[in-house]
Amino acid sequence: METRDSLYAACIDRLQPFINNYFTKGHTWRLGNVKMEQVYQRMEPIKRGTPELWKFVEFVIEDGNKKGYFSSETKTL
C-alpha cells in the first residue's frame, strides 16, 4: 500500500467481503467471533485511500454493532 494505486486496490479488496458480511447479518464475523474494533482496523486503509467511502464504512460497522453482528467476548491466551 505504498502507492496510490496499490492503496486503492487494497481498499477495493476489503470492501467486497465487508459488504457481504453485513448483508449476511455478520455471518463470518459471528463464526470468527470478530470484534467491531477488528473490523475498524481491517478497514482503516479505506479511511486513508478512499475517504469518500469512509462514512459508508463507519455507518455499516456501527449499524452492524447495533444489530449484534460482532463479538463482545474478551479472549484470553
Residue, then its C-alpha position, 0 to 999 in steps of 0.5 A: m500500500e505504498t502507492r496510490d494505486s496499490l492503496y486503492a486496490a487494497c481498499i477495493d479488496r476489503l470492501q467486497p467481503f465487508i459488504n457481504n458480511y453485513f448483508t449476511k447479518g455478520h455471518t463470518w464475523r459471528l463464526g470468527n467471533v470478530k470484534m467491531e474494533q477488528v473490523y475498524q482496523r481491517m478497514e482503516p486503509i479505506k479511511r486513508g485511500t478512499p475517504e469518500l467511502w469512509k462514512f459508508v464504512e463507519f455507518v455499516i460497522e456501527d449499524g452492524n454493532k447495533k444489530g449484534y453482528f460482532s463479538s463482545e467476548t474478551k479472549t484470553l491466551 
